């Protein structure tokens, strides 16, 4: 059950970027599970990947190809992660890239592979190869919704968004899609996200903007604290508009649109967290530095006891206070701490706020969207984390994942 999240009914085409989706039968018959994206011959590509040391074969191959050549093609499959598959998995990922190259009369190093799904099972390369001819023939600029549907795994809602930005040289479009629901945590989560734009931007500048955008979006979300083996965030710029953001105003406008789109997609992942019934923002203020504010926000957002209390709509504020206290803040002074939930002051000076009532707390915790604000009273630094509750369905979904 997604929290206040609806699938978009339209995503804006991006000039110069073509997509197609197909049902290759990788895990389940009759459902879209394979995507091919053509970013165009002059595309700039930037990507961020999981920091999990046990990274999947497609992550390793994509990094190799991105470092050694100008990427153009993205091949994405769901249903099989091609992770924990050893040298055979690497061979399978490379074989898929070669198959795309044959169909497009291109180079295998211009293909970046991405996979999501069950870990430890061989990738059915022949099914991908069989689907490629029709996939190439079906490429078109308005297939973003089909692509978003094809990358879903335990997602219950298709995730995507678009932006249009007016720059000095003309308007440019950004459209993005994402998948993710569980095994979600920074650096990165179990998520795939793909953003396309027709702006003309050099790869180094595009990557710099992407790193900044990810910091406060995809790397600020958590569902369960697990970082997966396959995550990637990719931005491709076709350059088809011929519009280059060169002035400071243009750069800020484009970077702002990219940040806004990434945050929309990242929030959608949390809203669709496995079994989620609550969408939660944990905002920490008054830290001495951003690092300690981030530690406190993450400790609260990751606490199973906090998350289960949120599911029960139980104003058990002691769990929040305990999480703040174990975040490892040096020289911590509990007497400075103030906590509000949806505007209701719960903790003041490190203990129950004088005007707090259980009825007010109950009303605040019963809301589907919660803003937990923690003021440490130590300085001016802050940090925000996005998370959700833990419900019975989270256990059921993950217990039944491979069945």
CORUR-V517366 format. One record per pair of residues at least 4 apart in sequence whose ideal C-beta (glycine too) atoms are under 7 Angstrom apart, sorted by the first residue. I is the first residue (numbers start at 1). J is the second residue. D is the distance in Angstrom with one decimal. If there is no record, write none. Layout:
i={I I}
j={J J}
d={D D}
This chain:
i={1 2 2 2 2 3 3 3 3 3 3 3 3 4 4 4 4 5 5 5 5 6 7 7 8 8 11 11 11 11 11 12 12 12 12 13 13 14 14 14 14 14 14 14 15 15 15 15 15 16 16 16 16 16 17 17 17 17 17 17 17 17 18 18 18 18 19 19 19 19 19 19 20 20 20 20 20 20 21 21 21 21 21 21 21 21 22 22 22 22 22 23 23 23 23 24 24 24 24 24 25 25 26 26 26 26 26 26 26 26 27 27 27 27 28 32 32 32 33 33 33 33 34 34 34 34 34 35 35 35 35 36 36 36 36 36 36 37 37 37 38 38 38 39 39 39 39 39 39 40 40 40 41 42 43 43 43 43 43 44 44 44 44 44 44 45 45 45 45 45 46 46 46 46 46 47 47 47 47 47 48 48 48 48 48 48 49 49 49 49 49 50 50 50 50 50 50 50 50 51 51 52 52 52 54 55 55 55 56 56 56 56 56 56 57 57 57 57 57 57 57 57 58 58 58 58 58 58 58 59 59 59 60 60 61 61 61 61 61 61 62 62 62 62 62 63 64 65 65 65 65 65 66 66 68 69 69 69 70 71 71 72 72 73 73 73 73 73 74 74 74 74 75 75 75 75 75 76 76 76 77 77 78 78 78 78 78 78 79 80 80 80 80 80 81 81 81 81 81 81 81 82 82 82 82 82 83 83 83 84 84 85 85 85 85 87 88 88 89 89 90 91 92 92 92 93 93 94 95 95 96 96 96 96 97 97 97 97 98 98 99 99 99 99 100 100 100 101 101 101 101 103 103 103 104 106 114 114 115 115 116 116 116 116 116 117 118 119 125 126 127 128 131 132 133 134 143 144 144 144 144 145 145 145 146 147 147 148 148 148 148 149 151 151 151 152 152 153 154 154 154 154 155 155 155 155 156 157 159 159 159 159 159 159 160 160 161 161 161 161 162 162 162 163 163 163 163 164 164 165 165 165 165 165 166 167 167 167 167 167 167 168 168 169 169 170 170 172 172 172 172 172 173 173 174 174 174 174 174 175 176 176 176 176 176 177 178 178 178 178 178 178 179 179 180 180 180 180 180 181 181 181 181 182 182 182 182 182 182 182 183 183 183 183 183 184 184 184 184 184 184 184 184 184 185 185 185 185 185 186 186 186 187 187 188 188 188 188 188 189 189 189 189 189 189 190 190 191 191 191 192 192 193 193 193 194 195 195 196 196 197 198 198 198 199 199 199 199 199 200 200 200 200 200 200 201 201 201 201 202 203 204 205 206 206 206 207 208 209 209 209 210 210 210 211 212 212 213 213 213 213 214 214 214 214 215 216 216 216 217 217 217 217 218 218 218 220 220 220 221 221 221 221 222 222 222 222 223 223 223 223 223 225 245 245 245 246 247 248 249 250 251 252 253 254 255 256 257 258 259 260 261 262 263 264 265 266 267 267 268 270 270 270 270 271 271 272 273 274 274 274 274 275 275 275 275 275 276 276 276 277 277 277 278 278 278 278 278 278 279 279 279 280 280 280 280 280 280 281 281 281 281 282 282 282 282 282 282 282 283 283 283 283 284 284 284 284 284 284 284 285 285 285 286 286 286 286 286 287 287 287 287 287 287 287 288 288 288 288 289 290 290 290 291 292 292 293 293 293 293 294 294 295 295 295 295 296 296 296 296 296 296 297 297 297 297 298 298 299 299 299 299 300 300 300 300 300 300 301 301 303 303 303 304 304 305 305 306 306 306 306 307 307 307 308 308 309 309 309 310 310 310 311 311 311 313 313 313 314 315 315 315 315 315 317 317 317 317 317 318 319 320 320 320 321 321 321 322 323 324 324 325 325 334 335 335 336 336 336 336 337 337 337 337 337 337 338 338 338 338 339 339 339 339 340 340 340 340 341 341 341 341 341 342 342 342 342 344 344 344 345 345 345 346 346 346 347 347 347 348 348 352 356 356 358 359 360 361 362 390 392 393 394 395 396 397}
j={277 156 157 271 272 271 276 277 278 279 368 369 388 271 279 368 369 157 268 271 272 157 157 158 160 161 144 145 160 162 175 162 164 173 175 141 142 141 173 175 196 197 198 238 141 198 238 240 241 40 198 238 239 240 37 38 39 40 141 196 236 238 38 139 140 141 35 37 139 143 144 147 36 135 138 139 140 143 32 34 35 143 146 147 149 150 32 34 131 134 135 30 31 32 33 33 34 127 128 131 29 127 33 34 77 78 79 80 124 127 33 79 80 117 79 146 149 150 77 78 79 150 77 128 131 135 150 76 147 150 151 73 75 100 135 136 139 73 74 194 72 73 139 43 45 72 74 236 238 72 238 240 72 239 72 236 237 238 239 201 202 203 206 237 239 66 71 203 234 236 203 206 207 210 235 62 66 232 233 234 188 210 211 214 232 233 55 59 63 231 232 55 59 188 227 228 229 230 231 187 227 227 228 229 229 59 60 229 81 82 83 115 229 230 61 82 83 85 89 90 92 93 62 82 93 113 114 115 230 63 230 232 64 90 65 90 93 94 97 113 66 112 113 114 232 67 68 69 71 109 111 112 71 112 109 107 109 110 110 110 112 106 110 100 104 106 110 111 112 114 194 234 96 100 111 113 114 114 151 192 115 128 116 117 150 151 152 153 117 115 117 118 121 123 115 116 117 118 119 229 230 89 92 93 115 123 119 229 230 119 120 89 120 122 123 91 92 122 93 123 94 95 96 123 125 97 113 98 99 125 100 113 125 128 101 108 111 113 102 108 103 128 129 132 104 111 132 106 107 108 111 132 133 136 136 110 192 232 123 230 151 153 179 192 230 153 402 229 129 130 131 132 135 136 137 138 147 148 160 175 177 149 158 160 150 151 177 158 159 160 177 158 177 179 192 158 179 179 181 182 274 397 159 179 181 272 272 272 177 178 179 265 268 269 176 177 176 261 264 265 173 174 175 174 257 260 261 171 173 171 172 253 254 257 171 172 243 245 250 253 254 247 250 243 244 241 243 197 198 199 241 243 197 198 195 197 257 258 261 196 193 194 195 261 265 194 191 192 193 265 268 269 191 192 184 189 190 191 269 269 272 273 274 190 223 224 273 274 397 398 189 190 224 226 228 189 190 191 221 222 223 224 269 273 189 222 225 226 227 219 220 222 219 227 218 219 227 231 233 218 221 227 228 231 269 228 231 218 231 269 231 232 218 233 265 234 235 261 236 238 237 238 240 241 237 241 243 245 254 237 239 241 242 243 244 205 206 237 245 206 207 208 209 210 235 237 211 212 213 255 258 214 233 235 215 255 259 217 258 259 262 218 219 233 262 219 220 259 263 259 262 263 266 233 262 266 384 385 386 266 269 270 386 301 302 385 387 270 273 274 387 388 302 250 251 254 250 251 252 253 254 255 256 257 258 259 260 261 262 263 264 265 266 267 268 269 386 271 386 272 279 386 387 388 276 279 276 388 393 394 397 398 391 392 393 394 397 388 389 391 311 389 391 310 311 368 370 388 389 368 369 388 310 370 372 387 388 389 371 372 384 386 297 300 301 372 384 385 387 371 373 382 384 293 296 297 374 376 382 383 373 375 382 375 376 377 378 379 292 293 376 378 379 381 382 292 378 379 381 381 294 381 383 295 296 329 297 381 382 383 298 383 299 327 328 329 300 324 327 329 374 376 301 383 384 385 302 385 303 323 326 327 306 320 323 324 372 374 385 387 307 319 323 308 390 309 319 310 319 320 323 311 389 390 312 390 314 316 319 365 370 389 389 390 391 362 365 366 365 358 361 362 364 365 321 339 346 347 361 322 323 324 339 372 325 339 347 326 327 337 374 332 334 350 349 350 350 376 377 378 347 350 374 375 376 377 347 348 375 377 346 347 373 374 344 345 346 373 346 364 365 370 372 364 367 370 371 360 361 364 353 355 356 353 356 361 351 352 353 353 354 356 360 361 362 363 364 365 366 394 396 397 398 399 400 401}
d={6.2 5.5 4.7 5.3 4.3 4.5 5.6 6.6 6.4 4.3 5.5 7.0 7.0 6.4 6.7 6.3 6.7 5.1 5.8 4.1 5.8 7.0 5.2 4.1 5.1 6.6 3.9 5.7 4.8 5.3 5.1 3.9 7.0 5.3 5.2 4.0 4.6 6.7 5.2 5.2 4.3 6.2 5.3 6.6 6.9 4.3 6.7 4.1 6.2 4.3 5.3 2.9 6.7 2.9 6.8 6.9 5.7 6.4 6.5 4.4 6.5 5.1 4.4 4.0 5.7 5.5 6.6 5.0 6.6 4.2 6.2 4.7 5.3 4.9 3.9 4.7 6.9 5.6 4.6 6.7 5.1 6.4 3.9 5.2 6.8 4.0 6.7 4.9 4.6 6.2 4.9 5.8 5.7 5.5 6.3 5.6 4.3 4.7 5.7 4.0 5.0 5.4 4.6 6.7 5.5 7.0 4.0 5.4 5.9 5.9 6.7 3.0 6.0 6.1 6.4 6.3 5.1 3.6 6.1 4.8 4.9 5.8 5.2 6.2 5.4 6.6 6.3 4.2 4.6 4.8 6.2 6.8 5.8 7.0 4.8 6.7 6.8 6.9 4.0 6.7 6.7 6.1 5.6 3.6 6.4 5.4 7.0 3.9 5.8 6.8 4.1 6.4 6.4 4.9 5.7 5.3 6.4 5.3 6.8 5.6 6.1 4.4 5.2 4.5 7.0 6.7 4.3 6.5 6.8 5.1 5.9 4.2 3.8 4.8 5.0 6.8 5.9 5.9 6.7 4.5 6.7 6.3 6.8 5.7 7.0 4.6 7.0 5.2 6.3 6.6 5.2 5.6 6.2 5.3 6.4 6.2 6.3 6.5 4.0 4.2 6.9 5.2 6.4 5.2 5.4 4.2 5.9 5.6 5.6 5.7 3.5 6.3 4.5 4.5 6.2 4.8 6.8 5.9 3.6 4.7 6.7 4.5 5.8 5.6 4.8 4.1 5.4 4.6 6.9 6.4 6.2 6.7 6.6 6.5 6.2 6.6 4.3 5.9 6.8 5.6 6.0 4.3 5.8 6.7 6.9 6.3 6.3 6.0 6.2 4.9 6.6 5.7 5.7 6.3 5.8 6.6 3.8 5.7 6.5 5.7 5.2 6.7 4.5 5.4 6.6 6.9 5.9 4.4 5.2 6.6 6.7 6.6 5.8 5.5 5.9 5.1 7.0 4.4 5.7 6.7 5.2 6.4 5.2 5.4 6.3 5.3 6.5 5.5 4.3 6.1 4.5 6.0 5.8 5.3 5.3 5.9 4.9 6.0 4.8 6.5 5.1 4.9 6.1 6.1 4.4 4.3 4.5 4.2 5.8 5.0 4.2 2.8 7.0 6.1 7.0 6.3 6.3 6.5 6.5 6.6 6.4 6.1 6.6 4.3 5.0 6.8 4.8 6.4 6.4 5.2 6.7 5.5 6.0 5.4 6.4 4.4 3.9 5.8 6.5 4.6 6.6 6.8 4.7 5.6 6.0 4.6 6.5 4.9 5.7 4.4 6.2 4.9 6.2 4.8 6.3 5.2 5.8 5.6 6.9 5.9 6.6 5.7 6.5 5.5 5.4 5.8 6.0 6.4 6.1 6.2 6.5 6.7 5.5 6.2 6.6 6.1 5.9 6.3 6.2 5.6 6.1 6.5 6.9 6.9 6.4 6.8 5.9 4.7 6.3 4.7 3.9 5.4 6.9 4.3 5.6 6.6 5.3 6.4 4.5 5.8 5.8 6.1 6.9 5.4 4.8 5.7 5.7 5.1 6.4 4.6 6.6 5.9 4.3 6.8 6.5 4.4 5.8 5.4 4.6 6.1 6.8 6.7 4.5 4.4 4.4 6.5 5.2 5.8 5.5 6.7 5.4 5.4 5.8 4.6 5.2 6.2 5.5 5.4 4.6 6.2 6.8 6.0 5.6 4.2 6.5 6.3 4.6 5.9 5.6 4.2 5.2 5.2 6.4 5.6 6.2 4.6 5.6 6.4 5.5 5.6 6.3 6.5 3.8 5.1 5.5 5.6 6.1 6.8 4.0 4.0 6.5 6.1 6.4 5.2 5.6 5.7 5.8 3.3 3.8 6.8 5.2 6.1 5.0 6.4 5.8 6.1 6.8 3.8 6.8 6.4 7.0 3.6 6.6 4.3 4.7 3.7 5.7 6.5 6.2 6.1 3.7 6.4 6.2 6.7 5.4 4.8 5.1 5.7 4.7 4.3 6.9 6.7 6.2 5.8 5.8 6.5 6.9 3.8 6.6 6.7 6.1 6.7 6.9 6.0 6.8 3.7 6.2 6.5 5.5 5.7 7.0 5.7 6.5 4.7 5.6 5.1 4.5 6.4 5.1 6.9 5.0 5.2 4.4 4.1 5.4 6.1 5.7 6.2 6.3 6.8 3.9 6.8 6.0 6.3 4.6 5.4 4.7 4.6 6.8 6.8 6.2 6.5 6.5 6.2 5.8 5.6 6.4 6.7 6.2 4.9 5.6 6.1 6.8 5.0 6.7 6.6 7.0 6.0 4.8 4.5 4.4 4.8 5.1 5.7 6.4 5.5 5.3 6.9 6.9 6.8 3.9 4.3 4.0 5.7 6.2 4.8 6.4 5.7 6.0 5.0 6.1 5.1 4.6 5.3 5.9 6.7 5.1 6.4 4.1 6.7 6.8 5.9 4.9 3.7 5.1 4.4 5.9 6.9 6.2 6.2 6.3 6.0 6.0 6.6 6.4 6.2 6.2 6.3 6.2 6.3 6.5 6.5 6.0 6.1 6.5 6.9 6.8 6.0 6.0 6.2 6.1 4.9 6.3 5.3 6.8 5.0 6.9 4.0 7.0 5.0 4.6 6.7 4.0 6.9 3.1 3.7 5.9 3.8 6.2 6.9 6.1 5.7 5.5 5.0 6.7 6.1 5.9 5.8 4.1 6.8 5.0 5.9 6.3 4.7 6.5 4.9 6.0 7.0 5.0 7.0 6.1 5.9 4.9 5.1 4.7 4.9 7.0 4.5 6.4 6.8 4.9 6.8 4.7 4.3 4.8 4.5 4.9 6.6 5.9 5.2 6.8 4.7 4.7 4.5 4.2 4.8 5.5 6.1 4.7 3.3 5.3 6.0 5.6 3.9 6.4 5.9 4.8 4.2 6.4 5.0 6.0 4.8 5.9 6.5 6.5 5.1 6.4 4.9 5.3 3.9 6.1 4.3 6.2 4.8 5.9 6.8 6.5 5.6 4.4 6.5 6.3 6.8 6.0 4.8 6.7 4.0 5.8 5.9 6.5 4.9 6.4 4.0 5.9 5.9 4.5 6.4 6.8 6.9 4.3 4.0 6.3 6.6 4.4 6.0 6.1 6.4 4.6 6.4 4.9 5.7 5.7 6.7 5.1 4.1 6.5 5.1 4.5 4.4 5.4 6.8 6.6 4.0 4.0 5.7 4.9 7.0 4.7 4.4 6.5 6.6 3.1 5.6 6.8 4.6 6.2 6.7 4.5 6.1 6.8 6.1 6.5 6.6 6.1 6.7 6.4 7.0 6.1 6.5 6.9 6.4 6.1 7.0 6.8 3.7 5.3 4.6 7.0 6.4 3.1 6.4 6.1 4.9 7.0 7.0 6.2 6.5 6.1 5.4 4.3 6.7 5.1 3.9 7.0 5.2 6.0 5.1 6.4 4.8 5.7 4.6 6.5 6.2 5.4 4.2 5.7 6.1 5.6 5.0 6.3 4.3 4.3 6.7 6.4 5.9 5.6 6.1 6.6 6.7 6.0 4.1 6.8 5.5 6.5 6.6 6.0 6.5 6.5 6.1 6.2 5.3 6.4 5.8 6.5 5.8 6.1 6.7}
